[in-house]
Amino acid sequence: MSQDTKTELRGVIRQRVTTLPGLATAAFVMLALSFPYLPSTGQFEVFLVAQIFAFAIAAVAFNVLLGYTGLLSFGHAAFFGGAAYAVGFVLRYTAISELFILLPIGIVTAAALAVVIGYISVRYTEVYYSLLMLALSFLIYVLMVKLYTITGGTDGLPISAPTVGGVDYVALWGYSGFLQGILYYVIAISFLISIGLMWIFMNSPFGLTLKTIRDNPERARAIGIPVIKYRWYATIVSGVFTGVGGVMYAVLNSHITPDTVLHWSRSGEFAFMAVLGGVGSFVGPIAGAGAFIMIRSQAQQLTEYWHFVMGAALFLIIVLEPAGIAGIAKRSYRKATESIRGDD
């Protein structure tokens, strides 16, 4: 092979490698939208992937604070569960069952909670912010447990299958058809839109300002950035999208309790997903949510001590690869590009 041919071939390979992220994104979108129709895909697999999407929205939203703003929240269950309970209350106490009405109600509820909780918490930093978020979230958890005549207490609330576009698809197709058809696509499209919007936010001047605050809050103050205000805004953005995940979780699982949507361990799971995937990457928490749900699903089938398995997985990823799954992918990608450039 001549030198000119080799050079031309390297150029083609290099061009393809540099466009790999775009191709990977397109492939992921196509896979997400076609998943219910893949061979050997049944109701359980569709449910599992839909659940990954719901948690991935919340995990990326959580990372808006941790990865981009430098704030660790132990209270995100308040936004997740608040939106879920808003859906439950509307379904239980009103005649509204339309999903495209329930979703905005859940989002507004999460936003209201984020405005109030964030306003109180952002005036404090580091451990005090984390503890205040935890305390306020726990207060909501206790209220949902104690006000049992309204909330169902520890028994929670049933979430009846909503109508979509005014159509009762469960009556038409049965629950399996509803799940594998319209509900899956509502959740998948909500996931894609939410991730797209958060990506735009984080790559806008707003996101760059948050990174500046994360890296050096004192310098940010010195150049005139209102640090507290931007941390509050970040908490609201994070809370809103966490609420989207909460609504999707509620309609997917058909039942909610304080323990499943408001317990502090739910906030811990969002942190787990973000760290597992890589807090230094925007897409890392998506991979972390997928890995978390898959590992947990398998571990629960194998042993009653599945919590130990999850803890061991988190320990190993922190010790062996602090940058998470995204760090492994970035390193492999960098080695591939350096190898191609090194051949020049």
Contacts in CASP RR format, 6 or more apart in sequence:
PFRMAT RR
TARGET T0000
AUTHOR 0000-0000-0000
METHOD contacts of the structure
MODEL  1
MSQDTKTELRGVIRQRVTTLPGLATAAFVMLALSFPYLPSTGQFEVFLVA
QIFAFAIAAVAFNVLLGYTGLLSFGHAAFFGGAAYAVGFVLRYTAISELF
ILLPIGIVTAAALAVVIGYISVRYTEVYYSLLMLALSFLIYVLMVKLYTI
TGGTDGLPISAPTVGGVDYVALWGYSGFLQGILYYVIAISFLISIGLMWI
FMNSPFGLTLKTIRDNPERARAIGIPVIKYRWYATIVSGVFTGVGGVMYA
VLNSHITPDTVLHWSRSGEFAFMAVLGGVGSFVGPIAGAGAFIMIRSQAQ
QLTEYWHFVMGAALFLIIVLEPAGIAGIAKRSYRKATESIRGDD
1 9 0 8 1.000
7 344 0 8 1.000
10 340 0 8 1.000
10 343 0 8 1.000
10 344 0 8 1.000
13 340 0 8 1.000
14 337 0 8 1.000
14 340 0 8 1.000
14 341 0 8 1.000
17 333 0 8 1.000
17 336 0 8 1.000
17 337 0 8 1.000
17 340 0 8 1.000
18 337 0 8 1.000
20 333 0 8 1.000
29 192 0 8 1.000
32 49 0 8 1.000
32 53 0 8 1.000
32 188 0 8 1.000
32 191 0 8 1.000
32 192 0 8 1.000
33 185 0 8 1.000
33 188 0 8 1.000
35 41 0 8 1.000
35 45 0 8 1.000
35 46 0 8 1.000
35 49 0 8 1.000
35 184 0 8 1.000
35 188 0 8 1.000
36 42 0 8 1.000
36 46 0 8 1.000
36 180 0 8 1.000
36 181 0 8 1.000
36 184 0 8 1.000
42 180 0 8 1.000
43 176 0 8 1.000
43 179 0 8 1.000
43 180 0 8 1.000
46 179 0 8 1.000
46 180 0 8 1.000
46 184 0 8 1.000
47 179 0 8 1.000
47 252 0 8 1.000
48 293 0 8 1.000
48 294 0 8 1.000
48 297 0 8 1.000
49 184 0 8 1.000
50 179 0 8 1.000
50 183 0 8 1.000
50 184 0 8 1.000
50 187 0 8 1.000
50 188 0 8 1.000
50 248 0 8 1.000
50 252 0 8 1.000
51 249 0 8 1.000
51 252 0 8 1.000
51 253 0 8 1.000
51 293 0 8 1.000
52 289 0 8 1.000
52 290 0 8 1.000
52 293 0 8 1.000
52 294 0 8 1.000
53 187 0 8 1.000
53 188 0 8 1.000
53 190 0 8 1.000
53 191 0 8 1.000
53 248 0 8 1.000
54 187 0 8 1.000
54 191 0 8 1.000
54 245 0 8 1.000
54 246 0 8 1.000
54 248 0 8 1.000
54 249 0 8 1.000
54 252 0 8 1.000
55 245 0 8 1.000
55 249 0 8 1.000
55 269 0 8 1.000
55 270 0 8 1.000
55 273 0 8 1.000
55 289 0 8 1.000
55 290 0 8 1.000
55 292 0 8 1.000
55 293 0 8 1.000
56 191 0 8 1.000
56 195 0 8 1.000
56 273 0 8 1.000
56 285 0 8 1.000
56 286 0 8 1.000
56 288 0 8 1.000
56 289 0 8 1.000
56 290 0 8 1.000
57 190 0 8 1.000
57 191 0 8 1.000
57 194 0 8 1.000
57 195 0 8 1.000
57 241 0 8 1.000
57 242 0 8 1.000
57 244 0 8 1.000
57 245 0 8 1.000
57 248 0 8 1.000
58 76 0 8 1.000
58 80 0 8 1.000
58 241 0 8 1.000
58 242 0 8 1.000
58 243 0 8 1.000
58 245 0 8 1.000
58 246 0 8 1.000
58 270 0 8 1.000
58 289 0 8 1.000
59 270 0 8 1.000
59 273 0 8 1.000
59 274 0 8 1.000
59 285 0 8 1.000
59 286 0 8 1.000
59 288 0 8 1.000
59 289 0 8 1.000
60 194 0 8 1.000
60 195 0 8 1.000
60 198 0 8 1.000
60 241 0 8 1.000
60 282 0 8 1.000
60 285 0 8 1.000
60 286 0 8 1.000
61 76 0 8 1.000
61 194 0 8 1.000
61 198 0 8 1.000
61 237 0 8 1.000
61 238 0 8 1.000
61 239 0 8 1.000
61 240 0 8 1.000
61 241 0 8 1.000
61 242 0 8 1.000
61 243 0 8 1.000
61 244 0 8 1.000
61 245 0 8 1.000
62 73 0 8 1.000
62 76 0 8 1.000
62 238 0 8 1.000
62 242 0 8 1.000
62 270 0 8 1.000
62 271 0 8 1.000
62 273 0 8 1.000
62 274 0 8 1.000
62 285 0 8 1.000
63 274 0 8 1.000
63 279 0 8 1.000
63 280 0 8 1.000
63 282 0 8 1.000
63 284 0 8 1.000
63 285 0 8 1.000
64 198 0 8 1.000
64 201 0 8 1.000
64 202 0 8 1.000
64 210 0 8 1.000
64 234 0 8 1.000
64 237 0 8 1.000
64 238 0 8 1.000
64 241 0 8 1.000
65 71 0 8 1.000
65 72 0 8 1.000
65 73 0 8 1.000
65 234 0 8 1.000
65 235 0 8 1.000
65 238 0 8 1.000
66 72 0 8 1.000
66 73 0 8 1.000
66 271 0 8 1.000
66 274 0 8 1.000
66 279 0 8 1.000
67 214 0 8 1.000
67 274 0 8 1.000
67 279 0 8 1.000
67 280 0 8 1.000
68 202 0 8 1.000
68 207 0 8 1.000
68 210 0 8 1.000
68 211 0 8 1.000
68 214 0 8 1.000
68 234 0 8 1.000
69 210 0 8 1.000
69 213 0 8 1.000
69 214 0 8 1.000
69 230 0 8 1.000
69 231 0 8 1.000
69 234 0 8 1.000
70 213 0 8 1.000
70 214 0 8 1.000
71 122 0 8 1.000
71 125 0 8 1.000
71 129 0 8 1.000
71 130 0 8 1.000
71 231 0 8 1.000
71 234 0 8 1.000
71 235 0 8 1.000
72 126 0 8 1.000
72 129 0 8 1.000
72 130 0 8 1.000
72 271 0 8 1.000
73 129 0 8 1.000
73 130 0 8 1.000
73 133 0 8 1.000
73 235 0 8 1.000
73 238 0 8 1.000
73 267 0 8 1.000
74 130 0 8 1.000
74 131 0 8 1.000
74 133 0 8 1.000
74 134 0 8 1.000
74 137 0 8 1.000
74 264 0 8 1.000
74 267 0 8 1.000
74 268 0 8 1.000
74 271 0 8 1.000
75 117 0 8 1.000
75 133 0 8 1.000
75 134 0 8 1.000
75 136 0 8 1.000
75 137 0 8 1.000
75 264 0 8 1.000
75 267 0 8 1.000
76 133 0 8 1.000
76 137 0 8 1.000
76 238 0 8 1.000
76 239 0 8 1.000
76 242 0 8 1.000
76 266 0 8 1.000
76 267 0 8 1.000
76 270 0 8 1.000
77 137 0 8 1.000
77 141 0 8 1.000
77 261 0 8 1.000
77 262 0 8 1.000
77 263 0 8 1.000
77 264 0 8 1.000
77 266 0 8 1.000
77 267 0 8 1.000
77 270 0 8 1.000
78 113 0 8 1.000
78 117 0 8 1.000
78 133 0 8 1.000
78 136 0 8 1.000
78 137 0 8 1.000
78 140 0 8 1.000
78 262 0 8 1.000
79 110 0 8 1.000
79 113 0 8 1.000
79 114 0 8 1.000
79 238 0 8 1.000
79 239 0 8 1.000
79 240 0 8 1.000
79 242 0 8 1.000
79 243 0 8 1.000
79 246 0 8 1.000
80 110 0 8 1.000
80 242 0 8 1.000
80 243 0 8 1.000
80 245 0 8 1.000
80 246 0 8 1.000
80 249 0 8 1.000
80 261 0 8 1.000
80 262 0 8 1.000
80 266 0 8 1.000
80 270 0 8 1.000
81 140 0 8 1.000
81 243 0 8 1.000
81 246 0 8 1.000
81 256 0 8 1.000
81 261 0 8 1.000
81 262 0 8 1.000
81 266 0 8 1.000
82 106 0 8 1.000
82 109 0 8 1.000
82 110 0 8 1.000
82 113 0 8 1.000
82 140 0 8 1.000
82 243 0 8 1.000
82 246 0 8 1.000
82 261 0 8 1.000
82 262 0 8 1.000
83 106 0 8 1.000
83 107 0 8 1.000
83 109 0 8 1.000
83 110 0 8 1.000
83 242 0 8 1.000
83 243 0 8 1.000
83 244 0 8 1.000
83 245 0 8 1.000
83 246 0 8 1.000
83 247 0 8 1.000
83 250 0 8 1.000
84 106 0 8 1.000
84 243 0 8 1.000
84 246 0 8 1.000
84 247 0 8 1.000
84 249 0 8 1.000
84 250 0 8 1.000
84 256 0 8 1.000
84 261 0 8 1.000
85 109 0 8 1.000
85 144 0 8 1.000
85 151 0 8 1.000
85 157 0 8 1.000
85 256 0 8 1.000
85 261 0 8 1.000
85 262 0 8 1.000
86 105 0 8 1.000
86 106 0 8 1.000
86 108 0 8 1.000
86 109 0 8 1.000
86 110 0 8 1.000
86 247 0 8 1.000
87 102 0 8 1.000
87 105 0 8 1.000
87 106 0 8 1.000
87 159 0 8 1.000
87 247 0 8 1.000
87 250 0 8 1.000
87 251 0 8 1.000
88 157 0 8 1.000
88 159 0 8 1.000
88 250 0 8 1.000
88 256 0 8 1.000
89 150 0 8 1.000
89 157 0 8 1.000
90 96 0 8 1.000
90 101 0 8 1.000
90 102 0 8 1.000
90 105 0 8 1.000
91 97 0 8 1.000
91 102 0 8 1.000
91 157 0 8 1.000
91 159 0 8 1.000
91 160 0 8 1.000
91 162 0 8 1.000
92 157 0 8 1.000
92 158 0 8 1.000
96 102 0 8 1.000
97 160 0 8 1.000
97 162 0 8 1.000
97 163 0 8 1.000
98 162 0 8 1.000
98 163 0 8 1.000
98 164 0 8 1.000
98 165 0 8 1.000
98 166 0 8 1.000
99 162 0 8 1.000
99 163 0 8 1.000
99 164 0 8 1.000
99 165 0 8 1.000
99 186 0 8 1.000
99 251 0 8 1.000
100 164 0 8 1.000
100 165 0 8 1.000
102 162 0 8 1.000
102 247 0 8 1.000
102 251 0 8 1.000
103 190 0 8 1.000
103 244 0 8 1.000
103 247 0 8 1.000
106 243 0 8 1.000
106 246 0 8 1.000
106 247 0 8 1.000
107 240 0 8 1.000
107 243 0 8 1.000
107 244 0 8 1.000
107 247 0 8 1.000
109 243 0 8 1.000
110 239 0 8 1.000
110 240 0 8 1.000
110 242 0 8 1.000
110 243 0 8 1.000
110 244 0 8 1.000
110 246 0 8 1.000
111 236 0 8 1.000
111 239 0 8 1.000
111 240 0 8 1.000
113 140 0 8 1.000
113 239 0 8 1.000
114 235 0 8 1.000
114 236 0 8 1.000
114 238 0 8 1.000
114 239 0 8 1.000
114 240 0 8 1.000
115 236 0 8 1.000
117 133 0 8 1.000
117 136 0 8 1.000
117 137 0 8 1.000
117 235 0 8 1.000
118 133 0 8 1.000
118 232 0 8 1.000
118 235 0 8 1.000
118 236 0 8 1.000
119 232 0 8 1.000
120 132 0 8 1.000
120 136 0 8 1.000
121 129 0 8 1.000
121 132 0 8 1.000
121 133 0 8 1.000
121 136 0 8 1.000
121 235 0 8 1.000
122 129 0 8 1.000
122 228 0 8 1.000
122 231 0 8 1.000
122 232 0 8 1.000
122 235 0 8 1.000
123 228 0 8 1.000
124 132 0 8 1.000
125 217 0 8 1.000
133 267 0 8 1.000
134 264 0 8 1.000
134 267 0 8 1.000
137 262 0 8 1.000
137 264 0 8 1.000
137 267 0 8 1.000
138 264 0 8 1.000
140 262 0 8 1.000
141 258 0 8 1.000
141 262 0 8 1.000
141 263 0 8 1.000
141 264 0 8 1.000
143 151 0 8 1.000
144 151 0 8 1.000
144 153 0 8 1.000
144 156 0 8 1.000
144 258 0 8 1.000
144 262 0 8 1.000
145 151 0 8 1.000
145 153 0 8 1.000
145 154 0 8 1.000
145 258 0 8 1.000
146 153 0 8 1.000
147 153 0 8 1.000
148 154 0 8 1.000
148 155 0 8 1.000
151 157 0 8 1.000
151 258 0 8 1.000
153 257 0 8 1.000
153 258 0 8 1.000
154 257 0 8 1.000
154 258 0 8 1.000
154 259 0 8 1.000
155 257 0 8 1.000
156 255 0 8 1.000
156 256 0 8 1.000
156 257 0 8 1.000
156 258 0 8 1.000
157 255 0 8 1.000
157 256 0 8 1.000
157 257 0 8 1.000
158 254 0 8 1.000
158 255 0 8 1.000
159 250 0 8 1.000
159 251 0 8 1.000
159 253 0 8 1.000
159 254 0 8 1.000
159 255 0 8 1.000
159 256 0 8 1.000
160 254 0 8 1.000
161 168 0 8 1.000
161 169 0 8 1.000
161 170 0 8 1.000
161 175 0 8 1.000
161 178 0 8 1.000
161 183 0 8 1.000
161 251 0 8 1.000
161 254 0 8 1.000
162 251 0 8 1.000
163 169 0 8 1.000
164 182 0 8 1.000
164 183 0 8 1.000
164 186 0 8 1.000
169 177 0 8 1.000
169 178 0 8 1.000
169 181 0 8 1.000
169 182 0 8 1.000
169 183 0 8 1.000
170 178 0 8 1.000
173 181 0 8 1.000
179 252 0 8 1.000
183 251 0 8 1.000
183 252 0 8 1.000
186 248 0 8 1.000
187 248 0 8 1.000
187 252 0 8 1.000
190 244 0 8 1.000
190 245 0 8 1.000
190 248 0 8 1.000
191 248 0 8 1.000
194 241 0 8 1.000
194 244 0 8 1.000
194 245 0 8 1.000
195 286 0 8 1.000
197 241 0 8 1.000
198 237 0 8 1.000
198 241 0 8 1.000
198 282 0 8 1.000
199 282 0 8 1.000
201 207 0 8 1.000
201 237 0 8 1.000
202 210 0 8 1.000
202 282 0 8 1.000
206 230 0 8 1.000
206 233 0 8 1.000
209 220 0 8 1.000
209 225 0 8 1.000
209 230 0 8 1.000
210 230 0 8 1.000
210 234 0 8 1.000
212 219 0 8 1.000
212 220 0 8 1.000
212 225 0 8 1.000
213 220 0 8 1.000
213 225 0 8 1.000
213 227 0 8 1.000
213 230 0 8 1.000
213 231 0 8 1.000
217 227 0 8 1.000
220 227 0 8 1.000
221 227 0 8 1.000
242 270 0 8 1.000
246 261 0 8 1.000
249 256 0 8 1.000
249 261 0 8 1.000
250 256 0 8 1.000
250 261 0 8 1.000
253 260 0 8 1.000
260 266 0 8 1.000
269 292 0 8 1.000
272 292 0 8 1.000
272 310 0 8 1.000
272 314 0 8 1.000
273 285 0 8 1.000
273 288 0 8 1.000
273 289 0 8 1.000
273 290 0 8 1.000
273 292 0 8 1.000
274 284 0 8 1.000
274 285 0 8 1.000
274 288 0 8 1.000
275 314 0 8 1.000
275 317 0 8 1.000
275 318 0 8 1.000
275 324 0 8 1.000
276 287 0 8 1.000
276 288 0 8 1.000
276 291 0 8 1.000
276 292 0 8 1.000
276 313 0 8 1.000
276 314 0 8 1.000
276 317 0 8 1.000
276 324 0 8 1.000
276 325 0 8 1.000
277 284 0 8 1.000
277 285 0 8 1.000
277 286 0 8 1.000
277 287 0 8 1.000
277 288 0 8 1.000
277 291 0 8 1.000
277 317 0 8 1.000
277 324 0 8 1.000
277 325 0 8 1.000
277 326 0 8 1.000
278 284 0 8 1.000
278 285 0 8 1.000
278 287 0 8 1.000
278 288 0 8 1.000
278 323 0 8 1.000
278 324 0 8 1.000
278 325 0 8 1.000
278 326 0 8 1.000
278 327 0 8 1.000
279 285 0 8 1.000
280 323 0 8 1.000
280 326 0 8 1.000
281 323 0 8 1.000
281 326 0 8 1.000
281 327 0 8 1.000
281 330 0 8 1.000
283 326 0 8 1.000
284 324 0 8 1.000
284 325 0 8 1.000
284 326 0 8 1.000
287 325 0 8 1.000
287 326 0 8 1.000
287 329 0 8 1.000
288 325 0 8 1.000
291 325 0 8 1.000
292 310 0 8 1.000
295 309 0 8 1.000
295 310 0 8 1.000
295 313 0 8 1.000
296 306 0 8 1.000
296 310 0 8 1.000
299 306 0 8 1.000
299 309 0 8 1.000
299 310 0 8 1.000
300 306 0 8 1.000
302 309 0 8 1.000
303 309 0 8 1.000
317 324 0 8 1.000
317 325 0 8 1.000
321 327 0 8 1.000
321 328 0 8 1.000
323 330 0 8 1.000
323 331 0 8 1.000
END
